[in-house]
Amino acid sequence: MSYEVFARKYRPQTFDDLVGQAHVSRTLKNAVAQNRLAHAYLFVGPRGVGKTSTARILAKSLNCVKGPTVTPCGECDNCREIAGGNSLDVIEIDGASNNSVEDVRQLRENVRYAPAKGRYKIYLIDEVHMLSPAAFNALLKTLEEPPEHVKFIFATTEPQKVLPTILSRCQRFDLHRIAANLIAKHLQFIAGKEKITLEPAAAHAIARGAEGGLRDAESMLDQLVAFCGEKISENDVLDVFGFTSEQTVVDLTGRILRRETPDAIDLLRQQSEAGKDMMRLMSDLIAYLRDLLVFKAKPDALKEDVEADVQTLLATHADLVTTERLLELVDQFAAAEGRMKWVPNKMLHFEVAIIKAIQSLGQATLDEVIEKLSQLRDGKSVSQKQSPSVDAGVPPASGKHAADTATTATAVTDSGYNKSAPRVAETSPDANELWQRALVKIPAQKAFVRNSATAAHVLGIEGRNFQLGFAPGDKAMMDILGTQANRKFLETLLHEITGTGWSVKLTVREELPSKQAPASEGSRPENFKGDPLIEEAIGLFNAQIVQES
């Protein structure tokens, strides 16, 4: 007998044999058991996840001599013919080569005839998205109201290319990519059947390389058996397919997060000299950073995809970087991967990407700068160097290490910062006196500022913050005083009076009464032209006075 590859030899024969598609198998089993069968099914998913196998299992369940049954016997003529692809009642059509209107017309004519041996005549159209729009339209009426003895099963990898009128007439099942742990477990099952020694690390390396496709993993195992014989190790997998070991990806990530630029570049060069695929290594690095990002958000989400020892490494790396920095790294390496696809020297772009990533870890983000400035304005000390990890965007350490770090920190404080206890208006009459002295210094040309400042209530002094309050009715005055230029002007006045740097804080208080700003002599109607307030408004808005007769 001729040799049969693993992908065909170990094709699932029952719903229970499907790997990683429990949601599909359960629904179809219930539909068959309850006799709630649709006339058209659409199986959607990437390559090698079981679309055609599921369609054949459903066909066997319907046409088995013991059926309809959720457990086809696999021994009757109908089951054997369907499994072999030569059943007269299960017509498998390749949508890529039978996509014309004439092909669909012939199908419509054959639909009228009863099945030869089974209960149903089943049309299985693979890659149905390859049908032309005219062929789709020719199939619509038959698909919507087929004879009772006809079932349609479609399979496609690109459902977006299928006409909506076809989709609306089918029950759609989305088959997902299969988890790496499930693929590795199935490979071990095949290895046991074939009396092959497959190391667990090698099985997981194949599963990672298959990227969720079980058929790809089985084909890779077939190739490895031809290369290695009856014993397959992880190094064999890496050598044959040019993959990088998971430990290497973990080490590279750790060196990047610890900002060890020479060591990271050296490790990258070792992999390049060993003949590893740089595009594959970049993809694995991004995938690991993605796992790290998911782990930080929800540690339990990776139980099915990641081994226990890798989860321990993820927990270690999660303490070295914040989520914001991790998002930046993923974006940077994804952009580098896009560039690497079109350049001959991929190693150069990989090195540049690593160096840029490490440099970005040492740069302060805009949010960090704003937070530190806010702390300075609030009169709080801001440590310049808490630990080497702070500059890298790493959360501060905890426990004894945190205490030691805090002891050696160099505090940076503002020159005008006052460490004395906070003072409020009731216990600090000098605050009111200081404000009155500042009001006197406001020139007549600053009438807007003067009127707004007069409406303010002095709340007190806290640290180097001079706090002013406004009644709800005076909020417009607070908005005028709260502009950057006016606030800076007031802080300069207070500094000239006391020789100390101040920060003016404004707030609205419900319990404060409104203040009526005193009218200046120039504000009388007959003298409005000389009013400093009006003069300032004219200059501010580039206006002119129009006097009506």
PEVEN-V453826 format. One record per residue. N is the residue number from 1. RES is the residue in three letters. PHI is phi in radians with two decimals (NA if undefined). OMEGA is omega in whole degrees, 0 to 359 (NA if undefined). Layout:
# PEVEN-V453826
<<N RES PHI OMEGA> <N RES PHI OMEGA>>
This chain:
# PEVEN-V453826
<<1 MET NA 179> <2 SER -1.29 182> <3 TYR -1.22 179> <4 GLU -2.02 183> <5 VAL -1.18 183> <6 PHE -1.05 183> <7 ALA -1.08 178> <8 ARG -1.61 183> <9 LYS -1.15 183> <10 TYR -1.95 175> <11 ARG -1.17 181> <12 PRO -1.02 181> <13 GLN -1.93 177> <14 THR -2.38 179> <15 PHE -1.08 180> <16 ASP -1.22 180> <17 ASP -1.43 180> <18 LEU -1.12 183> <19 VAL -1.78 173> <20 GLY 1.31 181> <21 GLN -2.23 184> <22 ALA -1.09 182> <23 HIS -1.15 179> <24 VAL -1.35 183> <25 SER -1.09 180> <26 ARG -1.13 181> <27 THR -1.12 181> <28 LEU -1.20 178> <29 LYS -1.10 178> <30 ASN -1.15 179> <31 ALA -1.12 180> <32 VAL -1.21 182> <33 ALA -1.13 182> <34 GLN -1.64 181> <35 ASN 0.99 176> <36 ARG -1.87 187> <37 LEU -1.68 175> <38 ALA -1.39 179> <39 HIS -1.56 180> <40 ALA -2.60 179> <41 TYR -2.17 177> <42 LEU -2.25 179> <43 PHE -1.81 185> <44 VAL -2.10 176> <45 GLY 2.89 178> <46 PRO -1.18 184> <47 ARG -1.18 170> <48 GLY 1.26 180> <49 VAL -1.88 173> <50 GLY 1.97 182> <51 LYS -1.18 181> <52 THR -1.17 178> <53 SER -1.08 178> <54 THR -1.10 179> <55 ALA -1.12 179> <56 ARG -1.19 178> <57 ILE -1.10 178> <58 LEU -1.09 179> <59 ALA -1.11 178> <60 LYS -1.15 179> <61 SER -1.09 183> <62 LEU -1.43 187> <63 ASN -1.85 177> <64 CYS -1.07 181> <65 VAL -1.11 178> <66 LYS -1.63 188> <67 GLY -1.72 0> <68 PRO -1.09 185> <69 THR -2.52 178> <70 VAL -1.43 179> <71 THR -2.23 178> <72 PRO -1.04 187> <73 CYS -1.21 182> <74 GLY 1.34 183> <75 GLU -1.99 180> <76 CYS -1.24 182> <77 ASP -1.06 181> <78 ASN -1.09 182> <79 CYS -1.13 181> <80 ARG -1.16 180> <81 GLU -1.19 179> <82 ILE -1.16 179> <83 ALA -1.12 180> <84 GLY -1.48 178> <85 GLY 1.37 181> <86 ASN -2.20 178> <87 SER -1.40 179> <88 LEU -1.28 184> <89 ASP -1.70 177> <90 VAL -2.04 185> <91 ILE -1.69 179> <92 GLU -1.63 184> <93 ILE -2.09 176> <94 ASP -1.52 182> <95 GLY -1.14 181> <96 ALA -1.28 183> <97 SER -1.81 178> <98 ASN -2.21 189> <99 ASN -1.94 184> <100 SER -1.65 178> <101 VAL -1.14 180> <102 GLU -1.10 179> <103 ASP -1.10 180> <104 VAL -1.21 178> <105 ARG -1.11 177> <106 GLN -1.15 177> <107 LEU -1.09 181> <108 ARG -1.09 179> <109 GLU -1.23 181> <110 ASN -1.30 181> <111 VAL -1.05 185> <112 ARG -1.19 186> <113 TYR -1.43 181> <114 ALA -1.24 178> <115 PRO -1.13 184> <116 ALA -1.34 185> <117 LYS -2.25 186> <118 GLY -1.55 179> <119 ARG -1.35 187> <120 TYR -2.19 167> <121 LYS -1.72 189> <122 ILE -1.98 177> <123 TYR -1.83 180> <124 LEU -1.88 181> <125 ILE -1.82 180> <126 ASP -1.53 183> <127 GLU 0.90 185> <128 VAL -1.12 181> <129 HIS -1.17 180> <130 MET -1.41 177> <131 LEU -1.13 178> <132 SER -1.29 178> <133 PRO -0.98 179> <134 ALA -1.15 178> <135 ALA -1.15 176> <136 PHE -1.02 182> <137 ASN -1.14 178> <138 ALA -1.21 182> <139 LEU -1.55 190> <140 LEU -0.99 187> <141 LYS -1.11 179> <142 THR -1.13 180> <143 LEU -1.20 183> <144 GLU -1.34 182> <145 GLU -2.33 180> <146 PRO -1.35 173> <147 PRO -1.07 185> <148 GLU -1.11 183> <149 HIS -1.59 185> <150 VAL -2.03 173> <151 LYS -2.24 177> <152 PHE -1.91 175> <153 ILE -2.27 181> <154 PHE -1.93 175> <155 ALA -2.38 181> <156 THR -2.74 173> <157 THR -1.73 183> <158 GLU -2.31 184> <159 PRO -1.17 181> <160 GLN -1.17 179> <161 LYS -1.58 179> <162 VAL -1.49 182> <163 LEU -1.07 178> <164 PRO -1.01 179> <165 THR -1.17 175> <166 ILE -1.36 181> <167 LEU -1.03 184> <168 SER -1.22 181> <169 ARG -1.75 184> <170 CYS -2.14 166> <171 GLN -1.53 186> <172 ARG -1.72 176> <173 PHE -2.20 180> <174 ASP -1.71 177> <175 LEU -1.59 187> <176 HIS -1.62 169> <177 ARG -1.08 187> <178 ILE -1.57 180> <179 ALA -1.08 183> <180 ALA -1.07 180> <181 ASN -1.11 179> <182 LEU -1.20 177> <183 ILE -1.12 179> <184 ALA -1.07 179> <185 LYS -1.12 179> <186 HIS -1.19 177> <187 LEU -1.12 176> <188 GLN -1.13 177> <189 PHE -1.10 178> <190 ILE -1.12 180> <191 ALA -1.06 177> <192 GLY -1.13 179> <193 LYS -1.14 183> <194 GLU -1.61 180> <195 LYS 1.01 178> <196 ILE -1.98 176> <197 THR -1.59 182> <198 LEU -2.01 180> <199 GLU -1.11 178> <200 PRO -0.97 179> <201 ALA -1.11 178> <202 ALA -1.19 178> <203 ALA -1.08 180> <204 HIS -1.23 177> <205 ALA -1.14 177> <206 ILE -1.12 182> <207 ALA -1.09 178> <208 ARG -1.14 181> <209 GLY -1.21 180> <210 ALA -1.30 177> <211 GLU 0.96 174> <212 GLY 1.56 180> <213 GLY -1.79 183> <214 LEU -1.20 180> <215 ARG -1.10 177> <216 ASP -1.07 180> <217 ALA -1.12 179> <218 GLU -1.16 177> <219 SER -1.17 177> <220 MET -1.14 178> <221 LEU -1.12 176> <222 ASP -1.01 181> <223 GLN -1.16 180> <224 LEU -1.19 177> <225 VAL -1.09 177> <226 ALA -1.16 183> <227 PHE -1.49 190> <228 CYS -1.81 186> <229 GLY 1.63 188> <230 GLU -1.61 179> <231 LYS -2.32 184> <232 ILE -2.13 179> <233 SER -1.92 179> <234 GLU -1.11 180> <235 ASN -1.10 177> <236 ASP -1.11 179> <237 VAL -1.10 182> <238 LEU -1.16 182> <239 ASP -1.26 184> <240 VAL -1.22 187> <241 PHE -1.83 178> <242 GLY 1.26 179> <243 PHE -1.32 174> <244 THR -1.86 181> <245 SER -1.10 181> <246 GLU -1.11 179> <247 GLN -1.14 178> <248 THR -1.13 178> <249 VAL -1.11 178> <250 VAL -1.11 180> <251 ASP -1.12 179> <252 LEU -1.10 178> <253 THR -1.10 180> <254 GLY -1.09 179> <255 ARG -1.19 177> <256 ILE -1.18 182> <257 LEU -1.18 178> <258 ARG -1.54 176> <259 ARG 1.09 178> <260 GLU -1.68 186> <261 THR -1.05 181> <262 PRO -1.05 181> <263 ASP -1.17 179> <264 ALA -1.15 179> <265 ILE -1.14 180> <266 ASP -1.12 178> <267 LEU -1.12 179> <268 LEU -1.12 180> <269 ARG -1.17 177> <270 GLN -1.06 179> <271 GLN -1.17 179> <272 SER -1.17 179> <273 GLU -1.18 177> <274 ALA -1.40 177> <275 GLY 1.50 180> <276 LYS -1.28 180> <277 ASP -1.32 183> <278 MET -1.17 178> <279 MET -1.12 179> <280 ARG -1.18 179> <281 LEU -1.13 178> <282 MET -1.10 178> <283 SER -1.09 179> <284 ASP -1.16 179> <285 LEU -1.13 178> <286 ILE -1.12 179> <287 ALA -1.11 179> <288 TYR -1.20 177> <289 LEU -1.10 176> <290 ARG -1.13 177> <291 ASP -1.07 179> <292 LEU -1.14 179> <293 LEU -1.14 178> <294 VAL -1.15 180> <295 PHE -1.09 179> <296 LYS -1.17 180> <297 ALA -1.36 182> <298 LYS -2.68 185> <299 PRO -1.02 184> <300 ASP -1.34 186> <301 ALA -1.26 185> <302 LEU -1.89 184> <303 LYS -1.08 183> <304 GLU -1.41 185> <305 ASP -1.71 190> <306 VAL -2.19 178> <307 GLU -1.25 184> <308 ALA -1.13 181> <309 ASP -1.19 177> <310 VAL -1.22 176> <311 GLN -1.09 176> <312 THR -1.12 178> <313 LEU -1.16 177> <314 LEU -1.09 179> <315 ALA -1.09 178> <316 THR -1.16 181> <317 HIS -1.25 180> <318 ALA -1.11 179> <319 ASP -1.38 184> <320 LEU -1.68 186> <321 VAL -2.63 176> <322 THR -1.47 180> <323 THR -1.11 181> <324 GLU -1.10 179> <325 ARG -1.14 181> <326 LEU -1.14 176> <327 LEU -1.09 178> <328 GLU -1.10 180> <329 LEU -1.10 180> <330 VAL -1.06 179> <331 ASP -1.10 182> <332 GLN -1.14 182> <333 PHE -1.25 176> <334 ALA -1.13 177> <335 ALA -1.14 178> <336 ALA -1.14 178> <337 GLU -1.10 177> <338 GLY -1.10 178> <339 ARG -1.24 184> <340 MET -1.14 182> <341 LYS -1.12 189> <342 TRP -2.01 182> <343 VAL -2.07 179> <344 PRO -1.29 182> <345 ASN -1.62 182> <346 LYS -1.26 181> <347 MET -1.07 181> <348 LEU -1.05 182> <349 HIS -1.20 177> <350 PHE -1.16 179> <351 GLU -1.09 180> <352 VAL -1.07 180> <353 ALA -1.11 179> <354 ILE -1.15 181> <355 ILE -1.11 178> <356 LYS -1.11 180> <357 ALA -1.11 180> <358 ILE -1.18 178> <359 GLN -1.12 180> <360 SER -1.16 177> <361 LEU -1.17 180> <362 GLY -1.58 181> <363 GLN -1.71 178> <364 ALA -1.31 178> <365 THR -1.39 179> <366 LEU -1.08 179> <367 ASP -1.11 179> <368 GLU -1.15 179> <369 VAL -1.11 180> <370 ILE -1.10 180> <371 GLU -1.12 180> <372 LYS -1.19 177> <373 LEU -1.13 178> <374 SER -1.12 178> <375 GLN -1.13 178> <376 LEU -1.13 180> <377 ARG -1.19 178> <378 ASP -1.44 178> <379 GLY 1.47 180> <380 LYS -1.77 178> <381 SER -1.29 180> <382 VAL -2.11 181> <383 SER -1.28 182> <384 GLN -1.40 181> <385 LYS -2.38 179> <386 GLN -1.39 178> <387 SER -2.87 178> <388 PRO -1.05 183> <389 SER -1.36 183> <390 VAL -1.14 179> <391 ASP -1.14 180> <392 ALA -1.55 180> <393 GLY 1.36 184> <394 VAL -1.72 179> <395 PRO -1.08 179> <396 PRO -1.10 181> <397 ALA -1.26 181> <398 SER -2.11 176> <399 GLY 1.35 184> <400 LYS -1.12 179> <401 HIS -1.07 179> <402 ALA -1.15 179> <403 ALA -1.15 178> <404 ASP -1.12 180> <405 THR -1.13 181> <406 ALA -1.13 181> <407 THR -1.19 183> <408 THR -1.58 183> <409 ALA -1.23 177> <410 THR -1.77 184> <411 ALA -1.41 176> <412 VAL -2.05 181> <413 THR -2.17 179> <414 ASP -1.26 182> <415 SER -1.11 181> <416 GLY -1.65 183> <417 TYR -1.27 181> <418 ASN -1.91 182> <419 LYS -1.43 180> <420 SER -1.22 182> <421 ALA -1.10 180> <422 PRO -1.03 179> <423 ARG -2.10 178> <424 VAL -1.99 188> <425 ALA -1.09 185> <426 GLU -1.17 183> <427 THR -1.86 183> <428 SER -2.34 179> <429 PRO -1.13 180> <430 ASP -1.16 178> <431 ALA -1.12 178> <432 ASN -1.11 180> <433 GLU -1.11 179> <434 LEU -1.11 180> <435 TRP -1.20 178> <436 GLN -1.12 177> <437 ARG -1.14 178> <438 ALA -1.23 179> <439 LEU -1.08 181> <440 VAL -1.12 183> <441 LYS -1.39 180> <442 ILE -1.28 184> <443 PRO -1.24 181> <444 ALA -1.12 180> <445 GLN -1.19 179> <446 LYS -1.73 185> <447 ALA -1.14 178> <448 PHE -1.05 180> <449 VAL -1.12 182> <450 ARG -1.12 180> <451 ASN -1.12 179> <452 SER -1.19 180> <453 ALA -1.17 179> <454 THR -1.16 180> <455 ALA -1.35 184> <456 ALA -1.47 172> <457 HIS -1.82 178> <458 VAL -1.39 180> <459 LEU -1.57 178> <460 GLY 2.46 181> <461 ILE -2.16 176> <462 GLU -2.27 186> <463 GLY 1.13 176> <464 ARG -1.88 179> <465 ASN -1.63 175> <466 PHE -1.69 190> <467 GLN -1.76 178> <468 LEU -2.12 179> <469 GLY -2.10 179> <470 PHE -2.28 174> <471 ALA -1.25 179> <472 PRO -0.96 180> <473 GLY -1.27 181> <474 ASP -1.80 183> <475 LYS -1.08 177> <476 ALA -1.09 176> <477 MET -1.11 180> <478 MET -1.14 180> <479 ASP -1.13 178> <480 ILE -1.15 182> <481 LEU -1.27 185> <482 GLY -1.48 176> <483 THR -1.13 184> <484 GLN -1.05 183> <485 ALA -1.19 181> <486 ASN -1.20 178> <487 ARG -1.13 178> <488 LYS -1.12 179> <489 PHE -1.09 179> <490 LEU -1.14 179> <491 GLU -1.11 178> <492 THR -1.17 177> <493 LEU -1.05 181> <494 LEU -1.11 178> <495 HIS -1.19 179> <496 GLU -1.13 183> <497 ILE -1.33 188> <498 THR -1.88 185> <499 GLY 1.35 183> <500 THR -2.11 177> <501 GLY -1.27 183> <502 TRP -2.20 172> <503 SER -2.21 184> <504 VAL -1.50 178> <505 LYS -1.92 182> <506 LEU -2.04 179> <507 THR -2.67 177> <508 VAL -1.79 179> <509 ARG -2.13 181> <510 GLU -1.15 187> <511 GLU -1.43 182> <512 LEU -1.48 177> <513 PRO -1.42 177> <514 SER -1.29 177> <515 LYS -1.90 177> <516 GLN -1.62 180> <517 ALA -1.13 181> <518 PRO -1.11 179> <519 ALA -1.32 178> <520 SER -1.41 183> <521 GLU -1.09 182> <522 GLY -1.36 183> <523 SER -1.55 178> <524 ARG -1.19 185> <525 PRO -0.95 186> <526 GLU -1.32 182> <527 ASN -2.04 187> <528 PHE -1.15 182> <529 LYS -1.16 181> <530 GLY -1.68 183> <531 ASP -1.22 181> <532 PRO -1.04 180> <533 LEU -1.09 179> <534 ILE -1.22 179> <535 GLU -1.08 179> <536 GLU -1.18 179> <537 ALA -1.14 179> <538 ILE -1.09 179> <539 GLY -1.22 183> <540 LEU -1.21 184> <541 PHE -1.82 181> <542 ASN 0.94 185> <543 ALA -1.76 176> <544 GLN -2.49 182> <545 ILE -1.55 177> <546 VAL -2.02 182> <547 GLN -1.82 179> <548 GLU -1.45 180> <549 SER -1.44 NA>>
